[in-house]
């Protein structure tokens, strides 16, 4: 059954809802000089009010568009492919209507886009895996970045009818079937470039697109798998886990001065990103170490302060937070069975002015529960950060 053209936009929109799949999350990249794209995984389609690329697989419902052949998903890569419909000219006996069922102007009808990240610039030879059953369903245009270079127009498939067949031949006036390996695009620089496909003849069926820097490469069968990017998981934070809203984090190691500030010195426990007291030295036990930070002019204001300490299994250290030597918070770690567990102590509505000296002090203590060297182990007064969160 052939549809009247004035019904096409409505009918195409209806079936597109069930047969067109757009995988926005699919991100292609070049891999060692190759880019392999599953045709159905296009990013966008436009200029498709007269002809449209539709996705076909075993789950595609029946349609009533003009179409000269049956679906060919059985041998398609990943069991899916695209076809441009309606197909109102499958042979020479049916009328050629320019800008409707045929166009020699690349980029003017049914344009697909495939963003690709290229690590290696240069010339890439293009191959399409297509299915042709007639004399007027075997031509398509390729482009790049919204441009349609002569080198990528009029890809033609003449041989291998009634089967999925690779072609890289360009149709020219003196050779309508073209010469293999004559379709190519030039990638000007490293980065993301958009590979594009547009209609030349309706009824064209496309399974796969392969780009390669190797001019002598000839794909076979379904050939390589699509070169999809598989980004590594983003690193999740492992510290300050309960801090979700802050203005400034003052890290103990990075932001506080520790030299000549307390009764005894701190050392940097870099593995835990914390300041700590060397309790191996008996003279450092049960005495306060101290670290200082000078408030900058741009940091002046009203804050909630959160001191982030590390609970330790061998003792419950005490901490003092002071501004200009006035204690505004005194805290003691709880008992824990989870060594270096983060503990949060809050101080509400603290006014800071330029030049204020914020100090954090702690001491090494023991709870007498963890034997060590004939005695008991000491907690080292570890703390990680002081977090500033502006109040409203």
C-alpha positions as a Markdown table, in Angstrom:
| # | Residue | x | y | z |
|---|---|---|---|---|
| 1 | Unk | 0.0 | 0.0 | 0.0 |
| 2 | Unk | 1.3 | 3.4 | -1.0 |
| 3 | Unk | 0.4 | 6.5 | 1.1 |
| 4 | Unk | -0.6 | 9.8 | -0.3 |
| 5 | Unk | 2.1 | 12.3 | 0.2 |
| 6 | Unk | -0.1 | 14.8 | 2.1 |
| 7 | Unk | -0.6 | 12.1 | 4.8 |
| 8 | Unk | 3.1 | 11.4 | 5.3 |
| 9 | Unk | 4.2 | 13.9 | 8.0 |
| 10 | Unk | 1.4 | 12.7 | 10.3 |
| 11 | Unk | 2.0 | 9.0 | 9.6 |
| 12 | Unk | 5.8 | 9.3 | 9.9 |
| 13 | Unk | 5.5 | 11.1 | 13.2 |
| 14 | Unk | 3.3 | 8.3 | 14.5 |
| 15 | Unk | 5.5 | 5.4 | 13.6 |
| 16 | Unk | 8.7 | 7.2 | 14.6 |
| 17 | Unk | 7.5 | 7.2 | 18.2 |
| 18 | Unk | 7.7 | 3.4 | 18.2 |
| 19 | Unk | 10.5 | 2.6 | 15.8 |
| 20 | Unk | 13.1 | 5.4 | 16.2 |
| 21 | Unk | 15.5 | 5.0 | 19.0 |
| 22 | Unk | 17.9 | 7.8 | 19.9 |
| 23 | Unk | 20.7 | 6.8 | 22.3 |
| 24 | Unk | 21.9 | 10.1 | 23.6 |
| 25 | Unk | 24.2 | 8.3 | 26.0 |
| 26 | Unk | 26.1 | 6.6 | 23.2 |
| 27 | Unk | 29.5 | 8.3 | 22.8 |
| 28 | Unk | 31.8 | 7.2 | 20.0 |
| 29 | Unk | 35.5 | 7.5 | 19.9 |
| 30 | Unk | 38.4 | 6.7 | 17.5 |
| 31 | Unk | 40.3 | 3.6 | 18.6 |
| 32 | Unk | 43.7 | 3.1 | 17.0 |
| 33 | Unk | 42.7 | 4.7 | 13.7 |
| 34 | Unk | 39.2 | 3.1 | 13.6 |
| 35 | Unk | 35.7 | 4.4 | 14.2 |
| 36 | Unk | 32.9 | 1.9 | 14.1 |
| 37 | Unk | 29.3 | 3.1 | 14.4 |
| 38 | Unk | 26.0 | 1.2 | 14.6 |
| 39 | Unk | 23.8 | 3.2 | 12.3 |
| 40 | Unk | 20.8 | 3.0 | 14.6 |
| 41 | Unk | 22.7 | 4.8 | 17.4 |
| 42 | Unk | 22.5 | 8.3 | 15.9 |
| 43 | Unk | 22.5 | 11.3 | 18.1 |
| 44 | Unk | 20.1 | 13.6 | 16.1 |
| 45 | Unk | 18.0 | 13.6 | 13.0 |
| 46 | Unk | 16.7 | 16.6 | 11.1 |
| 47 | Unk | 15.3 | 17.8 | 7.8 |
| 48 | Unk | 13.1 | 14.7 | 7.9 |
| 49 | Unk | 9.6 | 16.0 | 7.1 |
| 50 | Unk | 9.5 | 14.1 | 3.8 |
| 51 | Unk | 11.8 | 11.2 | 4.4 |
| 52 | Unk | 13.0 | 9.8 | 7.7 |
| 53 | Unk | 15.5 | 7.2 | 8.9 |
| 54 | Unk | 13.6 | 4.6 | 11.0 |
| 55 | Unk | 15.1 | 1.9 | 13.2 |
| 56 | Unk | 14.2 | -1.7 | 12.4 |
| 57 | Unk | 14.7 | -4.9 | 14.5 |
| 58 | Unk | 12.6 | -8.0 | 15.4 |
| 59 | Unk | 10.6 | -5.8 | 17.8 |
| 60 | Unk | 9.6 | -3.2 | 15.2 |
| 61 | Unk | 5.8 | -3.2 | 14.6 |
| 62 | Unk | 4.4 | -3.5 | 11.1 |
| 63 | Unk | 4.1 | -0.2 | 9.1 |
| 64 | Unk | 2.2 | 1.0 | 6.1 |
| 65 | Unk | 4.8 | 3.1 | 4.4 |
| 66 | Unk | 5.7 | 2.6 | 0.8 |
| 67 | Unk | 8.5 | -0.1 | 1.0 |
| 68 | Unk | 9.7 | -2.5 | -1.7 |
| 69 | Unk | 11.1 | -5.2 | 0.5 |
| 70 | Unk | 10.9 | -7.0 | 3.8 |
| 71 | Unk | 12.9 | -6.2 | 7.0 |
| 72 | Unk | 16.5 | -7.5 | 7.0 |
| 73 | Unk | 17.3 | -7.4 | 10.7 |
| 74 | Unk | 18.3 | -11.1 | 10.8 |
| 75 | Unk | 21.8 | -10.6 | 9.6 |
| 76 | Unk | 22.2 | -7.0 | 10.8 |
| 77 | Unk | 24.9 | -6.2 | 13.4 |
| 78 | Unk | 23.3 | -6.2 | 16.8 |
| 79 | Unk | 20.0 | -7.3 | 15.1 |
| 80 | Unk | 19.1 | -3.7 | 14.2 |
| 81 | Unk | 19.5 | -1.3 | 11.3 |
| 82 | Unk | 18.0 | 1.9 | 9.8 |
| 83 | Unk | 16.1 | 2.5 | 6.5 |
| 84 | Unk | 14.9 | 5.7 | 5.0 |
| 85 | Unk | 11.2 | 5.7 | 4.3 |
| 86 | Unk | 8.8 | 6.0 | 2.5 |
| 87 | Unk | 10.5 | 4.3 | -0.5 |
| 88 | Unk | 8.6 | 5.5 | -3.6 |
| 89 | Unk | 11.3 | 4.8 | -6.1 |
| 90 | Unk | 12.9 | 1.4 | -5.9 |
| 91 | Unk | 13.5 | 1.0 | -9.7 |
| 92 | Unk | 13.7 | 2.9 | -12.9 |
| 93 | Unk | 10.0 | 2.4 | -13.7 |
| 94 | Unk | 8.9 | 4.5 | -10.7 |
| 95 | Unk | 9.0 | 8.3 | -11.1 |
| 96 | Unk | 12.0 | 10.2 | -9.8 |
| 97 | Unk | 10.9 | 13.2 | -7.8 |
| 98 | Unk | 13.8 | 15.4 | -6.9 |
| 99 | Unk | 14.0 | 16.6 | -3.3 |
| 100 | Unk | 11.4 | 14.0 | -2.4 |
| 101 | Unk | 12.6 | 10.4 | -3.3 |
| 102 | Unk | 16.0 | 11.5 | -4.6 |
| 103 | Unk | 18.4 | 14.3 | -4.0 |
| 104 | Unk | 21.9 | 14.8 | -5.3 |
| 105 | Unk | 22.4 | 17.8 | -2.9 |
| 106 | Unk | 24.1 | 16.3 | 0.2 |
| 107 | Unk | 22.8 | 17.5 | 3.6 |
| 108 | Unk | 19.4 | 18.6 | 2.4 |
| 109 | Unk | 17.2 | 15.6 | 3.4 |
| 110 | Unk | 17.1 | 13.3 | 6.4 |
| 111 | Unk | 20.3 | 14.2 | 8.0 |
| 112 | Unk | 21.8 | 12.0 | 10.8 |
| 113 | Unk | 24.5 | 13.1 | 13.3 |
| 114 | Unk | 27.1 | 11.0 | 15.1 |
| 115 | Unk | 29.5 | 12.9 | 17.4 |
| 116 | Unk | 32.8 | 11.1 | 17.6 |
| 117 | Unk | 35.9 | 11.9 | 19.6 |
| 118 | Unk | 39.1 | 11.6 | 17.5 |
| 119 | Unk | 42.4 | 11.3 | 19.2 |
| 120 | Unk | 44.2 | 11.1 | 15.8 |
| 121 | Unk | 43.5 | 13.7 | 13.1 |
| 122 | Unk | 44.0 | 12.9 | 9.4 |
| 123 | Unk | 42.3 | 11.2 | 6.5 |
| 124 | Unk | 39.7 | 8.5 | 7.3 |
| 125 | Unk | 38.3 | 6.2 | 4.6 |
| 126 | Unk | 34.6 | 5.5 | 5.0 |
| 127 | Unk | 32.8 | 2.2 | 4.5 |
| 128 | Unk | 29.1 | 1.5 | 4.9 |
| 129 | Unk | 27.4 | -1.8 | 5.5 |
| 130 | Unk | 24.2 | -1.6 | 3.5 |
| 131 | Unk | 21.4 | -3.7 | 2.0 |
| 132 | Unk | 20.2 | -3.1 | -1.5 |
| 133 | Unk | 17.5 | -5.0 | -3.4 |
| 134 | Unk | 16.9 | -2.6 | -6.3 |
| 135 | Unk | 18.6 | -0.2 | -8.6 |
| 136 | Unk | 17.4 | 3.0 | -6.8 |
| 137 | Unk | 18.0 | 2.3 | -3.1 |
| 138 | Unk | 21.8 | 2.1 | -3.1 |
| 139 | Unk | 23.1 | 5.7 | -2.7 |
| 140 | Unk | 23.8 | 7.9 | 0.3 |
| 141 | Unk | 25.9 | 11.0 | 1.2 |
| 142 | Unk | 28.4 | 11.4 | 4.1 |
| 143 | Unk | 29.5 | 14.6 | 5.7 |
| 144 | Unk | 31.4 | 16.1 | 8.7 |
| 145 | Unk | 30.7 | 19.0 | 11.0 |
| 146 | Unk | 27.8 | 20.3 | 8.9 |
| 147 | Unk | 29.9 | 20.3 | 5.8 |
| 148 | Unk | 29.5 | 18.0 | 2.8 |
| 149 | Unk | 32.9 | 17.6 | 1.1 |
| 150 | Unk | 33.0 | 16.3 | -2.4 |
| 151 | Unk | 35.1 | 13.3 | -1.2 |
| 152 | Unk | 32.2 | 12.0 | 0.9 |
| 153 | Unk | 29.3 | 12.4 | -1.4 |
| 154 | Unk | 27.5 | 9.8 | -3.5 |
| 155 | Unk | 28.6 | 6.6 | -1.8 |
| 156 | Unk | 27.3 | 3.9 | -4.1 |
| 157 | Unk | 26.5 | 0.2 | -3.5 |
| 158 | Unk | 26.3 | -1.9 | -6.7 |
| 159 | Unk | 27.6 | -5.3 | -5.9 |
| 160 | Unk | 26.3 | -7.7 | -3.3 |
| 161 | Unk | 22.6 | -7.3 | -3.8 |
| 162 | Unk | 20.1 | -8.9 | -1.4 |
| 163 | Unk | 22.8 | -9.2 | 1.4 |
| 164 | Unk | 24.5 | -6.9 | 3.9 |
| 165 | Unk | 27.5 | -5.6 | 1.9 |
| 166 | Unk | 30.3 | -3.2 | 2.6 |
| 167 | Unk | 31.0 | -0.4 | 0.1 |
| 168 | Unk | 33.4 | 2.6 | 0.0 |
| 169 | Unk | 32.9 | 3.5 | -3.7 |
| 170 | Unk | 32.0 | 7.0 | -4.9 |
| 171 | Unk | 29.7 | 7.3 | -7.9 |
| 172 | Unk | 31.1 | 9.6 | -10.6 |
| 173 | Unk | 29.9 | 10.5 | -14.0 |
| 174 | Unk | 32.2 | 8.1 | -15.8 |
| 175 | Unk | 31.6 | 5.2 | -13.4 |
| 176 | Unk | 28.2 | 5.0 | -11.8 |
| 177 | Unk | 29.2 | 2.1 | -9.5 |
| 178 | Unk | 32.4 | 4.0 | -8.5 |
| 179 | Unk | 35.8 | 2.8 | -7.4 |
| 180 | Unk | 36.3 | 1.1 | -4.0 |
| 181 | Unk | 38.1 | 3.1 | -1.3 |
| 182 | Unk | 37.3 | 6.5 | -2.8 |
| 183 | Unk | 35.0 | 7.9 | 0.0 |
| 184 | Unk | 36.8 | 9.7 | 2.8 |
| 185 | Unk | 36.6 | 12.5 | 5.3 |
| 186 | Unk | 39.5 | 14.6 | 6.7 |
| 187 | Unk | 39.6 | 15.1 | 10.5 |
| 188 | Unk | 41.4 | 18.5 | 10.9 |
| 189 | Unk | 42.4 | 18.2 | 14.5 |
| 190 | Unk | 42.1 | 16.2 | 17.7 |
| 191 | Unk | 38.7 | 16.5 | 19.4 |
| 192 | Unk | 35.0 | 15.9 | 18.9 |
| 193 | Unk | 33.8 | 15.9 | 15.2 |
| 194 | Unk | 30.3 | 15.1 | 14.0 |
| 195 | Unk | 30.1 | 12.4 | 11.3 |
| 196 | Unk | 26.9 | 12.9 | 9.3 |
| 197 | Unk | 24.8 | 10.9 | 6.8 |
| 198 | Unk | 22.1 | 12.3 | 4.6 |
| 199 | Unk | 19.7 | 10.8 | 2.0 |
| 200 | Unk | 20.5 | 10.4 | -1.7 |
| 201 | Unk | 17.9 | 7.7 | -2.5 |
| 202 | Unk | 15.0 | 6.6 | -0.4 |
| 203 | Unk | 14.8 | 3.0 | 0.6 |
| 204 | Unk | 18.6 | 2.9 | 1.5 |
| 205 | Unk | 19.2 | 0.5 | 4.4 |
| 206 | Unk | 22.2 | 1.1 | 6.6 |
| 207 | Unk | 23.6 | -1.2 | 9.3 |
| 208 | Unk | 27.0 | 0.1 | 10.1 |
| 209 | Unk | 29.5 | 2.8 | 9.3 |
| 210 | Unk | 33.3 | 2.2 | 9.6 |
| 211 | Unk | 36.0 | 4.9 | 9.3 |
| 212 | Unk | 39.7 | 3.9 | 9.1 |
| 213 | Unk | 43.0 | 5.6 | 8.5 |
| 214 | Unk | 44.2 | 2.4 | 6.7 |
| 215 | Unk | 43.3 | 2.9 | 3.1 |
| 216 | Unk | 43.9 | -0.8 | 2.3 |
| 217 | Unk | 41.6 | -2.0 | 5.0 |
| 218 | Unk | 38.6 | -4.0 | 3.8 |
| 219 | Unk | 35.9 | -4.9 | 6.3 |
| 220 | Unk | 34.4 | -8.4 | 6.3 |
| 221 | Unk | 31.0 | -9.6 | 7.6 |
| 222 | Unk | 29.9 | -7.6 | 10.6 |
| 223 | Unk | 33.5 | -6.7 | 11.2 |
| 224 | Unk | 34.6 | -4.8 | 14.3 |
| 225 | Unk | 32.4 | -3.9 | 17.2 |
| 226 | Unk | 31.3 | -0.3 | 17.6 |
| 227 | Unk | 33.9 | 1.9 | 19.2 |
| 228 | Unk | 31.8 | 3.2 | 22.1 |
| 229 | Unk | 33.5 | 5.1 | 24.9 |
| 230 | Unk | 33.5 | 3.4 | 28.3 |
| 231 | Unk | 34.3 | 6.2 | 30.7 |
| 232 | Unk | 35.9 | 5.2 | 34.0 |
| 233 | Unk | 33.7 | 5.8 | 37.1 |
| 234 | Unk | 34.2 | 9.3 | 38.6 |
| 235 | Unk | 36.1 | 9.2 | 41.8 |
| 236 | Unk | 33.8 | 9.5 | 44.8 |
| 237 | Unk | 35.0 | 11.3 | 47.9 |
| 238 | Unk | 36.3 | 9.2 | 50.8 |
| 239 | Unk | 36.7 | 12.0 | 53.3 |
| 240 | Unk | 34.4 | 14.7 | 54.7 |
| 241 | Unk | 31.6 | 12.4 | 53.8 |
| 242 | Unk | 28.9 | 14.2 | 55.8 |
| 243 | Unk | 29.9 | 17.7 | 54.6 |
| 244 | Unk | 27.4 | 18.5 | 51.9 |
| 245 | Unk | 27.1 | 22.3 | 52.1 |
| 246 | Unk | 30.1 | 24.5 | 52.7 |
| 247 | Unk | 31.8 | 27.8 | 51.9 |
| 248 | Unk | 35.4 | 26.9 | 52.6 |
| 249 | Unk | 37.3 | 23.8 | 53.8 |
| 250 | Unk | 40.4 | 24.6 | 55.9 |
| 251 | Unk | 42.4 | 21.4 | 55.7 |
| 252 | Unk | 44.5 | 20.6 | 58.7 |
| 253 | Unk | 47.6 | 19.7 | 56.6 |
| 254 | Unk | 47.3 | 22.3 | 53.9 |
| 255 | Unk | 46.0 | 25.4 | 55.6 |
| 256 | Unk | 47.0 | 25.4 | 59.2 |
| 257 | Unk | 50.4 | 26.5 | 60.5 |
| 258 | Unk | 51.8 | 23.9 | 63.0 |
| 259 | Unk | 55.3 | 25.1 | 63.8 |
| 260 | Unk | 55.9 | 26.6 | 67.3 |
| 261 | Unk | 52.2 | 27.0 | 68.0 |
| 262 | Unk | 51.5 | 24.6 | 70.9 |
| 263 | Unk | 53.1 | 22.9 | 73.9 |
| 264 | Unk | 54.1 | 20.1 | 71.6 |
| 265 | Unk | 54.2 | 19.7 | 67.8 |
| 266 | Unk | 51.9 | 18.1 | 65.3 |
| 267 | Unk | 53.1 | 16.0 | 62.5 |
| 268 | Unk | 51.4 | 15.4 | 59.2 |
| 269 | Unk | 49.7 | 12.0 | 58.9 |
| 270 | Unk | 49.4 | 12.3 | 55.1 |
| 271 | Unk | 47.8 | 8.9 | 54.6 |
| 272 | Unk | 44.8 | 10.1 | 56.5 |
| 273 | Unk | 45.1 | 13.8 | 55.5 |
| 274 | Unk | 45.2 | 14.7 | 59.1 |
| 275 | Unk | 47.4 | 16.3 | 61.8 |
| 276 | Unk | 48.5 | 14.0 | 64.6 |
| 277 | Unk | 50.7 | 13.8 | 67.7 |
| 278 | Unk | 53.6 | 11.4 | 67.9 |
| 279 | Unk | 52.5 | 9.7 | 71.1 |
| 280 | Unk | 55.5 | 7.3 | 70.9 |
| 281 | Unk | 57.3 | 10.1 | 72.6 |
| 282 | Unk | 56.1 | 10.0 | 76.3 |
| 283 | Unk | 56.8 | 13.7 | 76.6 |
| 284 | Unk | 54.1 | 14.3 | 73.9 |
| 285 | Unk | 51.3 | 12.5 | 75.8 |
| 286 | Unk | 48.5 | 14.3 | 77.5 |
| 287 | Unk | 49.6 | 17.7 | 76.2 |
| 288 | Unk | 48.0 | 19.9 | 73.7 |
| 289 | Unk | 49.4 | 20.4 | 70.2 |
| 290 | Unk | 48.0 | 23.4 | 68.4 |
| 291 | Unk | 47.7 | 24.6 | 64.8 |
| 292 | Unk | 46.7 | 28.1 | 63.6 |
| 293 | Unk | 45.0 | 29.7 | 60.6 |
| 294 | Unk | 44.7 | 33.5 | 60.0 |
| 295 | Unk | 41.4 | 34.6 | 58.6 |
| 296 | Unk | 41.6 | 36.5 | 55.3 |
| 297 | Unk | 39.6 | 39.6 | 54.5 |
| 298 | Unk | 37.4 | 37.9 | 52.0 |
| 299 | Unk | 36.5 | 35.2 | 54.5 |
| 300 | Unk | 35.0 | 37.6 | 57.1 |
| 301 | Unk | 31.4 | 36.9 | 58.0 |
| 302 | Unk | 29.1 | 34.7 | 60.0 |
| 303 | Unk | 29.7 | 30.9 | 59.8 |
| 304 | Unk | 28.8 | 27.6 | 61.1 |
| 305 | Unk | 32.0 | 25.8 | 61.9 |
| 306 | Unk | 32.4 | 22.0 | 61.7 |
| 307 | Unk | 35.5 | 20.4 | 63.1 |
| 308 | Unk | 36.2 | 17.0 | 61.5 |
| 309 | Unk | 38.2 | 14.7 | 63.8 |
| 310 | Unk | 39.2 | 11.1 | 63.6 |
| 311 | Unk | 38.0 | 8.8 | 66.3 |
| 312 | Unk | 40.6 | 6.2 | 67.4 |
| 313 | Unk | 40.2 | 2.8 | 69.1 |
| 314 | Unk | 43.0 | 3.4 | 71.7 |
| 315 | Unk | 41.7 | 6.7 | 73.2 |
| 316 | Unk | 39.2 | 9.5 | 73.1 |
| 317 | Unk | 41.1 | 12.7 | 72.4 |
| 318 | Unk | 39.9 | 16.2 | 73.5 |
| 319 | Unk | 39.8 | 19.1 | 71.0 |
| 320 | Unk | 39.7 | 22.8 | 71.5 |
| 321 | Unk | 38.7 | 25.4 | 68.9 |
| 322 | Unk | 39.6 | 29.0 | 69.7 |
| 323 | Unk | 39.4 | 32.4 | 68.0 |
| 324 | Unk | 42.1 | 34.8 | 69.2 |
| 325 | Unk | 42.8 | 32.4 | 72.1 |
| 326 | Unk | 39.2 | 32.4 | 73.3 |
| 327 | Unk | 37.8 | 28.9 | 73.3 |
| 328 | Unk | 34.5 | 28.6 | 71.3 |
| 329 | Unk | 34.3 | 24.8 | 71.3 |
| 330 | Unk | 35.5 | 21.9 | 73.4 |
| 331 | Unk | 34.9 | 18.4 | 72.2 |
| 332 | Unk | 35.8 | 14.8 | 73.0 |
| 333 | Unk | 35.8 | 12.0 | 70.6 |
| 334 | Unk | 33.4 | 9.1 | 71.3 |
| 335 | Unk | 34.6 | 5.5 | 71.8 |
| 336 | Unk | 34.8 | 3.7 | 68.5 |
| 337 | Unk | 35.6 | 0.3 | 67.1 |
| 338 | Unk | 36.1 | 1.9 | 63.7 |
| 339 | Unk | 39.6 | 3.4 | 63.7 |
| 340 | Unk | 39.8 | 6.8 | 62.0 |
| 341 | Unk | 36.1 | 7.2 | 61.8 |
| 342 | Unk | 35.2 | 10.8 | 60.9 |
| 343 | Unk | 33.5 | 12.7 | 63.8 |
| 344 | Unk | 31.8 | 16.1 | 63.3 |
| 345 | Unk | 31.6 | 18.8 | 65.9 |
| 346 | Unk | 29.5 | 21.9 | 65.1 |
| 347 | Unk | 29.8 | 25.5 | 66.3 |
| 348 | Unk | 26.9 | 27.8 | 65.4 |
| 349 | Unk | 27.0 | 31.4 | 64.2 |
| 350 | Unk | 30.7 | 32.2 | 64.6 |
| 351 | Unk | 31.7 | 35.7 | 63.6 |
| 352 | Unk | 35.0 | 35.9 | 61.8 |
| 353 | Unk | 36.9 | 39.1 | 61.0 |
| 354 | Unk | 40.0 | 39.7 | 58.9 |
| 355 | Unk | 43.1 | 38.8 | 60.9 |
| 356 | Unk | 41.4 | 36.6 | 63.4 |
| 357 | Unk | 43.5 | 33.6 | 64.5 |
| 358 | Unk | 41.6 | 30.3 | 64.4 |
| 359 | Unk | 43.3 | 27.6 | 66.4 |
| 360 | Unk | 42.6 | 23.9 | 66.8 |
| 361 | Unk | 44.3 | 22.0 | 69.6 |
| 362 | Unk | 44.2 | 18.3 | 70.6 |
| 363 | Unk | 46.1 | 15.9 | 72.8 |
| 364 | Unk | 47.2 | 12.3 | 72.8 |
| 365 | Unk | 45.4 | 10.2 | 75.3 |
| 366 | Unk | 44.8 | 6.5 | 76.1 |
| 367 | Unk | 41.8 | 4.6 | 77.3 |
| 368 | Unk | 43.9 | 1.7 | 78.5 |
| 369 | Unk | 42.1 | -0.8 | 76.3 |
| 370 | Unk | 44.7 | -1.5 | 73.6 |
| 371 | Unk | 47.9 | -3.2 | 74.8 |
| 372 | Unk | 51.2 | -1.9 | 73.3 |
| 373 | Unk | 54.9 | -2.5 | 74.2 |
| 374 | Unk | 54.1 | -3.4 | 77.9 |
| 375 | Unk | 51.7 | -0.5 | 78.3 |
| 376 | Unk | 48.7 | 0.7 | 76.3 |
| 377 | Unk | 48.4 | 2.5 | 73.0 |
| 378 | Unk | 47.6 | 6.2 | 72.7 |
| 379 | Unk | 45.2 | 8.0 | 70.4 |
| 380 | Unk | 47.1 | 10.7 | 68.6 |
| 381 | Unk | 44.5 | 13.5 | 68.6 |
| 382 | Unk | 44.0 | 13.3 | 64.8 |
| 383 | Unk | 41.9 | 15.8 | 63.0 |
| 384 | Unk | 41.3 | 16.4 | 59.3 |
| 385 | Unk | 39.6 | 19.8 | 58.7 |
| 386 | Unk | 37.7 | 22.8 | 59.9 |
| 387 | Unk | 34.8 | 23.5 | 57.6 |
| 388 | Unk | 33.2 | 27.0 | 57.2 |
| 389 | Unk | 29.6 | 27.2 | 56.1 |
| 390 | Unk | 28.1 | 30.7 | 55.8 |
| 391 | Unk | 24.8 | 31.3 | 57.7 |
| 392 | Unk | 21.9 | 33.1 | 56.0 |
